[in-house]
Amino acid sequence: MPLSKHDGQWRPVAGMSALAMGALVLVASAVLTALADGSLDHWLLSTTLTAERLLPLVGLGLVLGQCPQTRLKPAILLLLAGFVGGYLGHQPLMRLLAPLPAAPTHYFLVGPMACLLTGALLALPPSMRFRPGVFLLPVIGASLALAIRLSDPSLHDWRYPPLAMLLSVWLVFAIAGLARLVNAPWSLIAARVFGSWLLAIGALYGGAYMAAKTVELTPPPFVQPVRGSGDYPGFGAVLDAFEPAAGEGQ
């Protein structure tokens, strides 16, 4: 459906305003943390801005940005439903993912899973993304929401979940808005290439995590202490060091 003249006037302005407001909140959060702690080591959003979390968010933004206008609203609703369901139903999801090799020690592999699923969706031509997206978008959203629950650096600070969720959603819609402004044919090719990269990155991340299960930490061998003699076995040398030298004090 072609955009009306009115739509063409306000949509770029609204998109840029939302992008600017999100950036302002992000910078303000970092500045307040730096002023309070003297560094960003304990910044609430530090784990949200890692490559493993950012890459699928960028991919989702490209998927929505290149989605046909008639299917954009259902796609957004499916993604948001996945976010909400993954955040509220994290316990059943963790039980479902627990059988994966070394899953609990690697955030249940939700990062690689989001990369793989987003890459698989993005690698398809835009006209073929909606039908598999009906099933994949909620799963991707749930994976990213579960990653937010599992990578809380604040030990249950009440501010972290809403800030991390808002930042994730803002990143997706910011990328989507920018993608919708670029309609050149090369952008479709670049998005599919990025999707193939996501597939490779997700496979590498997931393979490395699952291969790590073969590396087990083994305790050092237990050494039997030497049996001592006297009233204080094993402490004779220490006690002798405190004994006054012969003739001392005489």
C-alpha atoms as one frame of an Amber mdcrd trajectory, in Angstrom:
protein
   0.000   0.000   0.000   1.622   3.338  -1.007   2.192   5.915   1.710   0.063
   9.039   1.664   1.625  12.485   1.601   0.700  12.989   5.242   2.330   9.707
   6.252   5.489  10.650   4.405   5.649  13.878   6.408   5.264  12.658   9.971
   6.721   9.162   9.969  10.380  10.167   9.452   9.987  12.895  12.088   8.438
  10.456  14.572  11.115   7.876  13.881  13.984  10.309  14.356  12.375  11.665
  17.544  12.067   8.180  19.021  15.655   7.430  18.025  16.882  10.641  19.672
  14.887  10.035  22.865  16.194   6.493  23.208  19.760   7.649  22.657  19.277
  10.360  25.277  18.018   7.858  27.856  20.918   5.525  27.064  23.530   8.266
  27.463  21.873   9.605  30.624  21.886   6.155  32.200  25.596   5.736  31.440
  26.472   9.215  32.742  24.558   8.723  36.000  26.307   5.403  36.578  29.720
   6.914  35.863  29.056   9.798  38.261  27.858   7.486  41.020  30.479   4.724
  40.716  33.341   6.410  38.925  33.219   3.828  36.111  30.822   1.836  33.934
  31.756  -1.528  35.436  28.378  -1.795  37.170  26.263  -0.176  34.467  22.888
  -1.890  34.338  22.860  -2.041  30.536  26.393  -3.360  30.059  25.254  -6.913
  29.287  22.533  -5.699  26.911  25.103  -4.059  24.633  27.271  -7.133  24.054
  27.741  -8.398  20.492  25.825 -11.602  21.199  22.766  -9.555  22.152  23.116
  -6.676  19.685  23.488  -8.728  16.506  20.073 -10.462  16.628  18.440  -7.155
  17.617  19.925  -5.517  14.523  18.730  -8.476  12.448  15.215  -8.176  13.827
  15.234  -4.490  12.990  16.128  -5.308   9.386  13.371  -7.925   9.229  10.751
  -5.425  10.387  12.203  -2.636   8.284  11.880  -4.700   5.097   8.517  -6.215
   5.996   5.635  -5.253   3.655   3.380  -2.586   5.130   0.330  -4.873   5.202
   2.178  -7.445   7.328   4.157  -5.090   9.550   1.654  -4.799  12.414   1.158
  -8.584  12.817   4.944  -9.056  12.746   5.416  -6.430  15.473   2.684  -7.991
  17.621   4.221 -11.456  17.265   7.649 -10.165  18.288   6.315  -8.222  21.277
   4.250 -11.238  22.356   7.450 -13.289  22.331   9.229 -10.677  24.442   6.459
 -10.606  27.031   5.976 -14.380  27.072   9.697 -15.053  27.410  10.070 -12.575
  30.236   7.064 -13.769  32.229   7.457 -17.488  31.475  11.204 -17.822  31.957
  10.948 -20.760  34.357   9.136 -23.139  31.924  11.482 -22.054  29.141  14.553
 -22.837  31.238  13.183 -26.287  32.031  12.569 -26.824  28.309  16.121 -25.813
  27.387  17.859 -27.500  30.318  18.564 -30.820  28.475  20.839 -29.004  25.994
  24.533 -29.744  26.651  25.999 -27.286  29.167  22.907 -25.106  28.773  22.657
 -23.764  32.354  26.287 -22.620  32.353  25.823 -20.651  29.113  22.527 -18.812
  29.689  20.678 -21.769  28.135  22.183 -20.940  24.723  19.589 -18.213  24.139
  22.156 -15.911  22.480  23.234 -18.382  19.785  19.615 -19.446  19.348  18.512
 -15.867  18.686  21.354 -15.400  16.191  20.517 -18.602  14.328  16.773 -17.987
  14.121  17.133 -14.325  13.167  19.748 -15.205  10.560  17.547 -17.927   9.084
  14.655 -15.495   8.779  16.762 -12.660   7.383  18.505 -14.840   4.788  15.174
 -15.452   3.049  13.842 -13.037   0.431  11.551 -10.411   2.034   8.487 -11.859
   0.301   9.104 -15.260   1.927   9.785 -14.133   5.504   6.303 -13.664   6.909
   5.065 -17.266   7.049   8.112 -18.685   8.862   8.192 -15.437  10.853   4.813
 -16.315  12.354   6.581 -19.122  14.212  10.103 -17.698  14.527   9.426 -14.133
  15.667   7.812 -15.132  19.004  10.625 -17.618  19.654  13.293 -15.003  18.918
  11.560 -12.484  21.159  11.272 -15.058  23.951  14.962 -15.946  23.610  16.052
 -12.330  23.920  13.726 -11.712  26.867  15.087 -14.812  28.601  18.614 -13.516
  27.996  17.620 -10.332  29.811  16.416 -12.330  32.808  19.540 -14.486  32.931
  22.202 -11.812  32.398  21.187  -9.353  35.103  24.481  -7.765  36.288  22.796
  -5.973  39.199  21.640  -8.970  41.287  17.931  -8.173  40.915  17.928  -4.388
  40.765  14.316  -3.455  39.973  15.468  -0.904  37.391  17.315  -3.393  35.191
  14.433  -5.369  33.574  12.446  -2.369  32.283  15.583  -0.545  31.104  16.965
  -3.614  29.316  13.610  -4.418  27.716  13.092  -0.830  26.573  16.620  -0.667
  25.168  16.146  -3.917  23.248  12.799  -2.854  21.788  14.178   0.611  20.997
  17.133  -0.863  19.121  14.852  -3.088  17.036  12.533  -0.233  16.069  15.401
   2.212  15.520  17.034  -0.164  13.027  13.626  -0.893  11.478  12.960   2.811
  11.006  16.307   3.373   9.366  15.834   0.312   7.142  12.453   1.552   5.948
  14.036   4.826   4.856  16.473   2.958   2.590  14.639   1.210  -0.237  17.589
   0.667  -2.583  17.965  -2.838  -4.047  21.431  -3.176  -2.512  19.900  -2.915
   0.976  17.935  -6.141   0.408  21.105  -7.940  -0.662  23.057  -6.522   2.289
  20.365  -7.688   4.719  20.499 -11.239   3.377  24.295 -11.228   3.608  23.998
 -10.059   7.215  21.548 -12.901   7.814  24.098 -15.423   6.560  26.649 -13.899
   8.930  24.203 -14.306  11.804  23.792 -17.967  10.914  27.559 -18.471  10.963
  28.028 -16.503  14.203  25.211 -18.356  15.941  26.625 -21.712  14.841  30.104
 -20.751  16.077  28.814 -19.468  19.413  26.571 -22.462  19.987  29.183 -24.973
  18.851  31.809 -23.473  21.121  29.461 -23.539  24.091  28.376 -27.122  23.499
  31.952 -28.283  22.915  32.912 -26.790  26.259  30.984 -29.562  28.002  33.893
 -31.928  27.326  36.216 -29.743  29.388  35.617 -30.645  33.007  37.253 -29.089
  35.991  38.907 -31.809  38.063  40.075 -31.143  41.588  43.789 -31.574  42.327
  44.827 -34.907  43.822  44.451 -35.126  47.561  47.815 -35.355  49.300  47.855
 -37.312  52.501  49.562 -35.211  55.157  52.665 -36.575  56.791  51.927 -38.139
  60.126  53.636 -36.195  62.881  54.721 -37.177  66.329  54.589 -35.515  69.682
  51.832 -33.536  71.296  51.086 -31.405  68.205  51.433 -33.554  65.055  52.337
 -31.597  61.986  53.013 -28.341  63.795  56.367 -29.217  65.289  58.389 -27.066
  62.880  56.113 -24.080  63.436  56.244 -24.372  67.194  60.002 -24.743  67.171
  60.265 -21.388  65.423  58.592 -19.726  68.379  60.793 -21.433  70.977  63.488
 -19.150  72.398  67.007 -19.959  71.303  69.092 -21.984  73.682  70.502 -19.778
  76.373  68.386 -16.781  75.371  67.273 -14.729  78.313  69.800 -16.285  80.634
